[in-house]
Amino acid sequence: MSLALSWADRPREEANLLNPAFMGQLIERAATGHGERRQSGLPWPLVFLALPAVLHKPTRDALPRDTRTSMAAWTRDNALFVGSLVERARSLRPLITEGLLFSLAHGMVRHDSGLLVPARLARRKHGDPWREPTDDFRDCATRAAFFGRWCAVSGLPATVFALWGIRP
């Protein structure tokens, strides 16, 4: 997976499921969730942890339901998910980067002193086609917002990365 890989050369599943618009939506949701707990933006490096966690269904399903669960305790008790995240984060990095650039370019988030702040999205024009989001999309978006809130109450970004075994 490379940023230079053309759309025609990408595996169909990657192009359809992990496209920049979808990744950008998850980034925006993580930034929104973070802002709900802390009146500041999401430190941008955390998107490279949040997305690999929520895109992997077993990890997403195992995440706690609320932020009262300590991230330190959860990561200690779920070493299998934590250990596998490093490789997922590495392989998803180019796709997350594309999503980050897409979300910035399309006004989904804005960059403010190293932080990602959700931006007001343009409203859909009357008559534009609309399809209901899938349950999987809703679940990913909901868990991305949760992950943002969880990071906000779990300490500095360096602490969060260390808990997940990643050196930024």
Contacts in CASP RR format, 6 or more apart in sequence:
PFRMAT RR
TARGET T0000
AUTHOR 0000-0000-0000
METHOD contacts of the structure
MODEL  1
MSLALSWADRPREEANLLNPAFMGQLIERAATGHGERRQSGLPWPLVFLA
LPAVLHKPTRDALPRDTRTSMAAWTRDNALFVGSLVERARSLRPLITEGL
LFSLAHGMVRHDSGLLVPARLARRKHGDPWREPTDDFRDCATRAAFFGRW
CAVSGLPATVFALWGIRP
1 10 0 8 1.000
1 14 0 8 1.000
1 91 0 8 1.000
1 92 0 8 1.000
1 94 0 8 1.000
1 95 0 8 1.000
2 94 0 8 1.000
3 94 0 8 1.000
3 97 0 8 1.000
3 98 0 8 1.000
7 15 0 8 1.000
14 95 0 8 1.000
18 55 0 8 1.000
18 92 0 8 1.000
18 95 0 8 1.000
20 95 0 8 1.000
20 98 0 8 1.000
20 99 0 8 1.000
20 101 0 8 1.000
20 102 0 8 1.000
20 103 0 8 1.000
21 99 0 8 1.000
21 102 0 8 1.000
22 137 0 8 1.000
23 51 0 8 1.000
23 95 0 8 1.000
23 96 0 8 1.000
23 98 0 8 1.000
23 99 0 8 1.000
23 100 0 8 1.000
23 102 0 8 1.000
23 103 0 8 1.000
24 99 0 8 1.000
24 100 0 8 1.000
24 102 0 8 1.000
24 103 0 8 1.000
24 108 0 8 1.000
24 109 0 8 1.000
25 103 0 8 1.000
25 108 0 8 1.000
25 141 0 8 1.000
26 50 0 8 1.000
26 51 0 8 1.000
26 54 0 8 1.000
26 55 0 8 1.000
26 140 0 8 1.000
26 141 0 8 1.000
26 144 0 8 1.000
27 47 0 8 1.000
27 50 0 8 1.000
27 51 0 8 1.000
27 96 0 8 1.000
27 99 0 8 1.000
27 100 0 8 1.000
27 103 0 8 1.000
27 108 0 8 1.000
27 109 0 8 1.000
27 116 0 8 1.000
27 144 0 8 1.000
28 103 0 8 1.000
28 108 0 8 1.000
28 109 0 8 1.000
28 118 0 8 1.000
28 121 0 8 1.000
29 141 0 8 1.000
29 142 0 8 1.000
29 144 0 8 1.000
29 145 0 8 1.000
30 42 0 8 1.000
30 46 0 8 1.000
30 47 0 8 1.000
30 50 0 8 1.000
30 51 0 8 1.000
30 144 0 8 1.000
30 145 0 8 1.000
30 147 0 8 1.000
30 148 0 8 1.000
30 151 0 8 1.000
31 41 0 8 1.000
31 42 0 8 1.000
31 109 0 8 1.000
31 116 0 8 1.000
31 117 0 8 1.000
31 118 0 8 1.000
31 148 0 8 1.000
32 118 0 8 1.000
32 145 0 8 1.000
33 42 0 8 1.000
33 145 0 8 1.000
33 146 0 8 1.000
33 148 0 8 1.000
33 149 0 8 1.000
33 152 0 8 1.000
34 40 0 8 1.000
34 41 0 8 1.000
34 42 0 8 1.000
34 46 0 8 1.000
34 148 0 8 1.000
34 149 0 8 1.000
34 151 0 8 1.000
34 152 0 8 1.000
35 41 0 8 1.000
35 42 0 8 1.000
35 118 0 8 1.000
35 148 0 8 1.000
35 149 0 8 1.000
35 152 0 8 1.000
36 145 0 8 1.000
36 149 0 8 1.000
36 152 0 8 1.000
37 67 0 8 1.000
37 148 0 8 1.000
37 149 0 8 1.000
37 152 0 8 1.000
37 153 0 8 1.000
38 152 0 8 1.000
38 153 0 8 1.000
40 115 0 8 1.000
41 112 0 8 1.000
41 115 0 8 1.000
41 116 0 8 1.000
41 117 0 8 1.000
42 115 0 8 1.000
42 116 0 8 1.000
42 117 0 8 1.000
42 148 0 8 1.000
42 151 0 8 1.000
42 152 0 8 1.000
43 114 0 8 1.000
43 115 0 8 1.000
43 116 0 8 1.000
43 157 0 8 1.000
44 100 0 8 1.000
44 111 0 8 1.000
44 114 0 8 1.000
44 115 0 8 1.000
44 116 0 8 1.000
45 157 0 8 1.000
45 161 0 8 1.000
45 168 0 8 1.000
46 148 0 8 1.000
46 151 0 8 1.000
46 157 0 8 1.000
46 160 0 8 1.000
47 96 0 8 1.000
47 100 0 8 1.000
47 116 0 8 1.000
48 89 0 8 1.000
48 92 0 8 1.000
48 93 0 8 1.000
48 96 0 8 1.000
49 85 0 8 1.000
49 89 0 8 1.000
49 151 0 8 1.000
49 160 0 8 1.000
49 161 0 8 1.000
49 164 0 8 1.000
49 166 0 8 1.000
50 144 0 8 1.000
50 147 0 8 1.000
50 148 0 8 1.000
50 151 0 8 1.000
51 92 0 8 1.000
51 96 0 8 1.000
51 144 0 8 1.000
52 85 0 8 1.000
52 88 0 8 1.000
52 89 0 8 1.000
52 92 0 8 1.000
52 96 0 8 1.000
53 59 0 8 1.000
53 60 0 8 1.000
53 63 0 8 1.000
53 81 0 8 1.000
53 85 0 8 1.000
53 143 0 8 1.000
53 147 0 8 1.000
53 164 0 8 1.000
54 60 0 8 1.000
54 63 0 8 1.000
54 140 0 8 1.000
54 143 0 8 1.000
54 144 0 8 1.000
54 147 0 8 1.000
55 88 0 8 1.000
55 92 0 8 1.000
55 140 0 8 1.000
56 81 0 8 1.000
56 84 0 8 1.000
56 85 0 8 1.000
56 88 0 8 1.000
58 81 0 8 1.000
59 81 0 8 1.000
59 84 0 8 1.000
59 85 0 8 1.000
60 139 0 8 1.000
60 140 0 8 1.000
60 143 0 8 1.000
62 78 0 8 1.000
62 81 0 8 1.000
63 74 0 8 1.000
63 143 0 8 1.000
63 146 0 8 1.000
63 147 0 8 1.000
63 150 0 8 1.000
64 74 0 8 1.000
64 150 0 8 1.000
67 146 0 8 1.000
67 149 0 8 1.000
67 150 0 8 1.000
67 152 0 8 1.000
67 153 0 8 1.000
70 154 0 8 1.000
71 150 0 8 1.000
71 151 0 8 1.000
71 154 0 8 1.000
71 160 0 8 1.000
71 163 0 8 1.000
72 154 0 8 1.000
72 163 0 8 1.000
75 82 0 8 1.000
75 163 0 8 1.000
75 164 0 8 1.000
82 163 0 8 1.000
82 164 0 8 1.000
82 165 0 8 1.000
83 165 0 8 1.000
85 164 0 8 1.000
85 165 0 8 1.000
85 166 0 8 1.000
86 164 0 8 1.000
86 165 0 8 1.000
86 166 0 8 1.000
89 166 0 8 1.000
102 108 0 8 1.000
103 109 0 8 1.000
103 116 0 8 1.000
104 110 0 8 1.000
104 111 0 8 1.000
107 119 0 8 1.000
107 121 0 8 1.000
108 118 0 8 1.000
108 119 0 8 1.000
108 121 0 8 1.000
109 116 0 8 1.000
109 117 0 8 1.000
109 118 0 8 1.000
109 119 0 8 1.000
110 116 0 8 1.000
110 117 0 8 1.000
110 119 0 8 1.000
111 117 0 8 1.000
124 130 0 8 1.000
133 141 0 8 1.000
151 157 0 8 1.000
151 160 0 8 1.000
154 160 0 8 1.000
154 163 0 8 1.000
157 168 0 8 1.000
158 168 0 8 1.000
161 167 0 8 1.000
161 168 0 8 1.000
END
